[in-house]
């Protein structure tokens, strides 16, 4: 049986052509923070590790369970009950034994945000939809520290993408959650993530959405689409090439409907179109109306 030794240049040589040799070294030196390793987060780490990014700060407190199987990169019967952080770290090291990982086994806690973001070039949001309190704090810290922050949401069989340039519109300016009750924050996050609402036409079992229990349906295709789109955005940001529209722009692709849409919402959720969407979404998050 052949024996193999790891060689960075050879391992990522097939990237060459789409990135130059010098750019590959830039990716190798880059440091990326990923919060949340369940749905999209673990897939992001896999994608970026295969791109050749070699320094990560990763955070998650949860363990794999059987209901994660349909979409989460680290979910296998052999990993049930194991910490997501531990499994994803092992997988990253299996892709690149030279990868440097700083692990945050409690997830991102408010008192750890500065250490979590220390020295990073980019922040990737992979937190659960309902983790709004800590999400808002992390995005605010990124803005204050001048760190680009990006998120890709799996929606139906598609995805929605937002980029917050620290020199531009902030997370709070876009979503406008400050001072709002919890249900309103969730509603504003939902419509801000997906102004296009491309996935609204093909939900066949609305009863699968249970906001009171904080759960909803998902697909593996949406996760893969998020990782592909976001991985490309990371490449562009780290290498400083190509256009990447920042908020109040959002980008949406739905593979089921074969549609791509760019939405521009100056003022974020204060925009008249967003206020109209909120009018319809608010009762759902209040529990007064079914999906």
RAVEN-V811479 format. One record per pair of residues at least 6 apart in sequence whose C-alpha atoms are under 6 Angstrom apart, sorted by the first residue. I is the first residue (numbers start at 1). GAP is how many residues later the second one is. Records with the same first field share a line. If there is no record, write none. Layout:
I: GAP + GAP
This chain:
27: 26
28: 24 + 25 + 26
31: 24 + 25 + 89 + 90
32: 24 + 88 + 89 + 90
33: 23 + 24 + 25 + 90
34: 24 + 90
35: 23 + 24 + 90 + 91 + 92
36: 23 + 24 + 90 + 91
37: 23
38: 34
39: 33
40: 86 + 183
41: 85
42: 31
43: 30
44: 183
54: 45
55: 44 + 45 + 46
56: 45
57: 44 + 45
58: 45
59: 45 + 48 + 49
60: 25 + 45 + 47
61: 44 + 45 + 46
62: 21
63: 18 + 19 + 20 + 21
64: 16 + 17 + 18 + 20
65: 15
69: 6
71: 149
122: 25 + 26
123: 26
124: 25 + 26 + 27
125: 26
143: 23
146: 20
148: 17 + 18
149: 15
150: 12 + 13
151: 10 + 11
152: 8 + 9 + 74
153: 6 + 7
154: 68 + 69
156: 43
157: 64 + 65 + 98 + 99
158: 64 + 95 + 96 + 97
159: 63 + 67 + 93 + 94
160: 91 + 92
161: 89 + 90
162: 88
163: 83 + 84
164: 82 + 83
169: 78
174: 94
175: 17 + 94
177: 8
183: 102 + 103
187: 95
206: 85
208: 8
209: 7
236: 6
248: 16 + 17 + 18 + 20
249: 14 + 15
250: 12 + 13
251: 11
252: 8 + 9
253: 6 + 7
283: 6
284: 6
